[in-house]
Amino acid sequence: MSVLSAIIPNELRHWLAFGSGVGIEISGPAADESLTATAVRVRPGQARVLGMLGIDSLAQSASGVWGTEYAAFLRRHGFSHVAATVILPRREVIVRSLSLPGVSDKDLASAIQFQMEGLHPYPEDEALSSWARIPGTSFVLIAVTRRSVVDRYITLFAEAGVKIGAFTCSAAAIYAALRLLGKTPPAAGLLAYEEVPGAVEVYGESPTRPIFSATFPVPPERATALAAAELRLEGDGPAAALGALLNAQTPQAYAAALASACPLLTLPLNLLPLESRQNDSRTKWIPSAALGAAVLLLAIGLSVAPRYESQRYLTSLNAEIKRLTPVANRSAALDRQIAADRARTALLDEMRSRTKADMDVLAEMTRILPPPAWLNLLEITRTQVTLAGETQQAAPLLQTIDASPLFQSSEFTMAPSRVSNGESFRIRTNREPGK
């Protein structure tokens, strides 16, 4: 937000909301665009809609005709001096939220410019961008459009005699409108949608993504489900209609009007080139500035005492942590030593049990292989036993060994062969688990 907005607590910001503004929303397909204008007067904690104007089929209407109608609309409400804030069509603007943790304000522009090429598909000389840091986060809201689009709308409004102060995107306007009147969104996040011709525009906020804005060519239920998944919102509560959330018939034009009325309290995201911006008369800011200064002094006075107490509490808490840290470290060291000793004990117990188990294998083989069978090889591992020797008949040995409770799945590793006193054999058998 602006410098003024950044230093004022959220709960006091709406007390500085003074002004009159006009917001314009351009909607409809490119070949048949329409215009919706909303005039509002903002006072602390409230915004009053004074009037709305709709103009259809801009391409088929002469600029002088609808420009005269717009000028009459402004005169009717005493807003002839007001420069409007225009929300460009969502199809013409690419909106991105970029996370840049650890980047200071002085390095922010360079960091954004370094990544700008990957944020849009336009040629470098055709792209026009603007950005604003989202207060209290590492995220930056970035809007990118084509220079030809901006030039076309500059020409359109200039021919109609309409004063324009800003070209912005719906996400920036809605984000500021939700906070301007003291209606801070819930910490768990929110999701709102508005049906537009052929699509659904969705706006959302969540702890993982401070701002999300997109259009989906699907029904509202599907669009909000996709947006909720993107935002990682918990729960399955229904999404709100944007008009109901802002309590306005034309929510985007209304949000733009609030930004026009209080530009110092909104996100400074403006795609209109500086030389083309038309500012309002500065005299109207004199009462607001005087009241704002008074409120700011009061806010500073109210915030100093709690912050001082918080600092004292933090200092005492850090001192207590420093005192208890050695004790906690000793306790952690003891826990690690106990865990190591337990592991050694378990290893010794396991090794002790292995000797007895291996002796049991040797004794069992002696029992189940009586003379005249004899062995010239007995190899014992943790899972298998390999034995080789001679006997009168080797084939029955597999059944004899498997009949033992200590062995299973016996097999010849090589076929028995005849020798002078019988048959030689080589058998591999698996030890029963746990034996």
LINQUIVEN-V411580 format. One record per residue. RES is the residue in one small letter. SS is DSSP state (@ for helix, = for strand, . for the rest). PSI is psi in degrees with one decimal (999 if undefined). BURIAL is + if it has 16 or more other ideal C-beta (glycine too) atoms within 10 Angstrom, else -. Layout:
RES_SS_PSI_BURIAL, RES_SS_PSI_BURIAL
This chain:
m_._-177.3_+, s_._169.6_-, v_@_-42.7_-, l_@_-44.0_+, s_@_-33.0_+, a_@_-27.4_-, i_._-1.6_-, i_._129.8_+, p_._151.6_-, n_@_-39.2_-, e_@_-14.2_-, l_@_-9.7_+, r_@_-39.2_+, h_@_-16.3_+, w_@_-14.0_+, l_@_6.2_+, a_._96.1_+, f_._140.0_+, g_=_173.6_+, s_=_138.2_+, g_=_162.6_+, v_=_129.3_+, g_=_139.9_+, i_=_129.1_+, e_=_129.1_+, i_=_123.0_+, s_=_175.8_+, g_._170.0_+, p_._159.8_-, a_@_-32.0_-, a_@_-13.5_-, d_@_62.9_-, e_._150.6_+, s_=_163.9_+, l_=_134.9_+, t_=_124.3_+, a_=_140.0_+, t_=_131.1_+, a_=_129.1_+, v_=_154.2_+, r_=_123.7_+, v_=_132.7_+, r_=_162.9_-, p_._120.4_-, g_._-0.3_-, q_=_155.8_-, a_=_126.2_+, r_=_124.1_-, v_=_117.4_+, l_=_-25.6_+, g_=_161.5_-, m_=_149.6_+, l_=_131.9_+, g_=_132.0_-, i_=_119.3_+, d_._155.6_-, s_._66.0_-, l_@_-35.9_+, a_@_-26.0_-, q_@_-1.3_-, s_._141.2_+, a_._137.1_-, s_@_-37.8_+, g_@_-32.7_-, v_@_-54.5_-, w_@_-23.7_+, g_@_-38.5_+, t_@_-39.7_-, e_@_-39.8_-, y_@_-42.3_+, a_@_-39.0_-, a_@_-37.3_-, f_@_-43.1_+, l_@_-43.0_+, r_@_-35.7_-, r_@_-29.4_-, h_._8.0_-, g_._31.2_-, f_._23.4_+, s_._-24.9_-, h_._-7.4_-, v_._131.6_+, a_._128.4_+, a_=_155.1_+, t_=_127.1_+, v_=_130.0_+, i_=_114.7_+, l_._152.2_+, p_._139.6_+, r_@_-29.4_+, r_@_-18.9_-, e_@_-3.4_+, v_._132.0_+, i_=_122.6_+, v_=_127.6_+, r_=_145.0_+, s_=_121.0_+, l_=_128.5_+, s_=_123.9_-, l_._70.2_+, p_._140.0_-, g_._0.5_-, v_._123.5_+, s_._165.7_-, d_@_-35.8_-, k_@_-23.1_-, d_@_0.0_-, l_@_-44.5_-, a_@_-41.6_-, s_@_-39.7_-, a_@_-39.8_-, i_@_-43.4_+, q_@_-32.4_-, f_@_-32.3_-, q_@_1.0_-, m_@_-36.8_+, e_@_-29.4_-, g_@_1.3_-, l_@_-8.7_+, h_._160.6_+, p_._6.6_-, y_._154.9_+, p_._153.9_-, e_._-41.2_-, d_._-7.7_-, e_._-20.4_-, a_=_140.1_+, l_=_125.8_+, s_=_160.9_+, s_=_152.7_+, w_=_163.4_+, a_=_135.8_+, r_=_137.6_+, i_._118.1_+, p_._138.1_-, g_._7.2_-, t_._172.7_+, s_._7.3_-, f_=_150.3_+, v_=_130.8_+, l_=_125.8_+, i_=_132.8_+, a_=_134.0_+, v_=_135.0_+, t_=_175.7_+, r_=_142.7_+, r_@_-33.7_-, s_@_-33.7_-, v_@_-46.8_+, v_@_-43.6_+, d_@_-37.5_-, r_@_-43.2_-, y_@_-31.2_+, i_@_-46.0_-, t_@_-42.5_-, l_@_-48.4_+, f_@_-31.2_+, a_@_-40.4_-, e_@_-30.5_-, a_@_-6.3_+, g_._28.9_-, v_._126.8_+, k_._127.1_+, i_=_131.1_+, g_=_-23.1_+, a_=_143.1_+, f_=_121.5_+, t_=_-177.1_+, c_._161.2_+, s_@_-36.3_+, a_@_-45.4_+, a_@_-41.8_+, a_@_-43.1_+, i_@_-42.0_+, y_@_-46.0_+, a_@_-38.4_+, a_@_-35.8_+, l_@_-23.4_+, r_@_-17.4_+, l_@_-35.9_+, l_._19.7_+, g_._14.5_+, k_._74.8_-, t_._128.2_-, p_._155.1_+, p_._150.9_-, a_._-29.1_-, a_._-14.2_-, g_._171.2_+, l_=_163.7_+, l_=_126.4_+, a_=_154.6_+, y_=_159.6_+, e_=_129.8_+, e_=_127.1_-, v_=_164.1_-, p_._117.1_-, g_._4.2_-, a_=_177.7_+, v_=_123.4_+, e_=_129.6_+, v_=_135.5_+, y_=_136.8_+, g_=_161.7_+, e_=_146.5_+, s_._166.6_+, p_._-28.0_-, t_._-27.0_-, r_._103.7_+, p_._-30.8_+, i_._135.1_+, f_=_132.5_+, s_=_129.5_+, a_=_160.9_+, t_=_144.2_+, f_=_130.0_+, p_._51.3_-, v_._169.6_-, p_._159.4_-, p_@_-39.6_+, e_@_-42.6_-, r_@_-39.4_-, a_@_-45.0_+, t_@_-32.5_+, a_@_-43.0_+, l_@_-41.7_-, a_@_-39.4_+, a_@_-39.0_+, a_@_-39.5_-, e_@_-37.1_-, l_@_-11.4_+, r_._44.1_-, l_._137.4_+, e_._151.3_-, g_._171.0_-, d_._36.5_-, g_._152.0_-, p_._148.9_-, a_._150.0_+, a_=_147.9_-, a_=_139.1_-, l_@_-37.7_+, g_@_-39.8_+, a_@_-36.1_-, l_@_-41.1_+, l_@_-3.2_+, n_._51.6_-, a_._145.3_+, q_._-38.1_-, t_._82.9_+, p_@_-39.5_+, q_@_-41.5_+, a_@_-36.4_+, y_@_-45.3_+, a_@_-40.3_+, a_@_-36.6_+, a_@_-39.7_+, l_@_-40.7_+, a_@_-36.0_+, s_@_-36.5_+, a_@_-36.0_+, c_._68.2_+, p_@_-25.7_+, l_@_-10.4_+, l_@_13.8_+, t_._171.3_+, l_._125.7_+, p_._57.4_+, l_._107.4_+, n_._114.3_+, l_._-4.1_+, l_._124.9_+, p_._147.4_-, l_@_-39.0_-, e_@_-14.2_-, s_@_-2.3_-, r_._136.9_-, q_._120.2_-, n_._155.0_-, d_._170.1_+, s_._134.0_-, r_@_-16.9_-, t_@_-27.7_-, k_@_-15.3_-, w_@_-9.3_-, i_@_-52.7_-, p_@_-40.9_-, s_@_-40.7_+, a_@_-42.3_-, a_@_-46.8_-, l_@_-38.9_-, g_@_-40.9_+, a_@_-41.6_-, a_@_-44.5_-, v_@_-38.3_+, l_@_-43.2_+, l_@_-40.6_-, l_@_-41.4_-, a_@_-40.2_+, i_@_-42.3_-, g_@_-41.4_-, l_@_-27.5_-, s_@_-20.3_-, v_@_-47.4_-, a_@_-51.4_-, p_@_-37.5_-, r_@_-36.9_-, y_@_-44.5_-, e_@_-39.2_-, s_@_-38.4_-, q_@_-41.2_-, r_@_-43.6_-, y_@_-39.9_-, l_@_-40.1_-, t_@_-46.5_-, s_@_-37.0_-, l_@_-42.0_-, n_@_-37.5_-, a_@_-40.3_-, e_@_-39.1_-, i_@_-42.2_-, k_@_-36.8_-, r_@_-38.3_-, l_@_-11.7_-, t_@_-46.0_-, p_@_-39.5_-, v_@_-43.6_-, a_@_-37.3_-, n_@_-40.8_-, r_@_-41.0_-, s_@_-41.4_-, a_@_-37.7_-, a_@_-41.0_-, l_@_-41.4_-, d_@_-41.8_-, r_@_-38.5_-, q_@_-40.9_-, i_@_-42.9_-, a_@_-39.4_-, a_@_-41.3_-, d_@_-39.4_-, r_@_-39.4_-, a_@_-40.4_-, r_@_-42.2_-, t_@_-43.7_-, a_@_-37.9_-, l_@_-41.3_-, l_@_-42.8_-, d_@_-40.4_-, e_@_-42.5_-, m_@_-37.2_-, r_@_-39.8_-, s_@_-25.7_-, r_@_-41.7_-, t_@_-45.1_-, k_@_-41.5_-, a_@_-39.6_-, d_@_-36.8_-, m_@_-36.0_-, d_@_-37.8_-, v_@_-44.9_+, l_@_-42.1_-, a_@_-39.2_-, e_@_-40.3_+, m_@_-38.3_+, t_@_-35.0_-, r_@_-43.9_-, i_@_-9.2_-, l_._74.6_+, p_._162.9_-, p_._150.2_-, p_._8.0_-, a_._143.2_+, w_=_155.3_-, l_=_140.5_-, n_=_-0.4_-, l_=_131.9_-, l_=_106.2_-, e_=_121.4_-, i_=_125.6_+, t_._-178.7_-, r_._-25.2_-, t_._-18.3_-, q_=_161.1_-, v_=_129.3_+, t_=_127.4_-, l_=_147.1_+, a_=_145.6_+, g_=_-153.4_+, e_=_149.1_+, t_=_170.5_+, q_._-44.3_-, q_._120.1_-, a_._-29.7_+, a_._-43.2_-, p_._-13.6_-, l_@_-35.1_+, l_@_-46.4_+, q_@_-39.5_-, t_@_-44.9_-, i_@_-43.0_+, d_@_-22.7_-, a_._-18.4_-, s_._141.7_+, p_._-8.9_-, l_._-12.2_+, f_=_159.7_+, q_=_158.9_-, s_=_49.4_-, s_=_149.5_+, e_=_153.2_-, f_=_130.9_-, t_=_-14.9_-, m_=_149.9_-, a_=_140.2_-, p_=_145.9_+, s_=_149.4_-, r_=_138.2_-, v_=_-178.0_-, s_._-37.5_-, n_._8.5_-, g_=_-126.4_+, e_=_140.9_+, s_=_150.4_+, f_=_160.4_+, r_=_117.9_+, i_=_141.5_+, r_=_130.8_+, t_=_151.8_+, n_=_136.6_-, r_=_140.7_+, e_._137.1_-, p_._134.4_-, g_._-6.1_-, k_._999_-
